[in-house]
């Protein structure tokens, strides 16, 4: 599965939307290739990119910390 497809599938998951407090409006606007105002959407994209690019877990973790700070 391509990263963009995985992102779209994750954005459809209503339980994920609820857990991460992602509004329906943010889901509708979300695009893998553009920056979102919602930090949680950016975290999801960062994790996907980390897997695709074979980044080490500690590198992905630091990226998440930076996005959420």
C-alpha positions, -999 to +999 in steps of 0.1 A: +000+000+000+013+034-009+018+060+018-010+082+004-034+053+004-025+043+040-031+079+051-065+081+034-075+048+051-064+060+085-083+093+080-115+073+074-112+055+108-138+072+130-123+057+162-089+071+153-106+105+146-122+104+181-091+092+199-069+119+183-096+146+184-095+151+146-126+170+134-146+159+104-137+192+088-099+185+093-104+150+079-121+164+048-092+189+043-065+164+051-040+156+023-008+136+026+012+161+005+001+193+023+006+206+058-024+204+082-031+228+111-040+197+131-009+184+148-022+149+152-027+146+114+009+157+110+020+131+135+003+104+115+020+116+083+054+117+101+050+081+113+040+069+078+070+087+063+093+072+089+082+037+080+084+044+043+119+059+046+131+031+071+139+057+098+150+044+132+123+044+159+141+070+180+143+093+150+105+090+144+099+095+181+119+127+181+100+139+151+067+133+169+080+151+200+089+181+178+055+182+162+037+181+195+058+207+213 
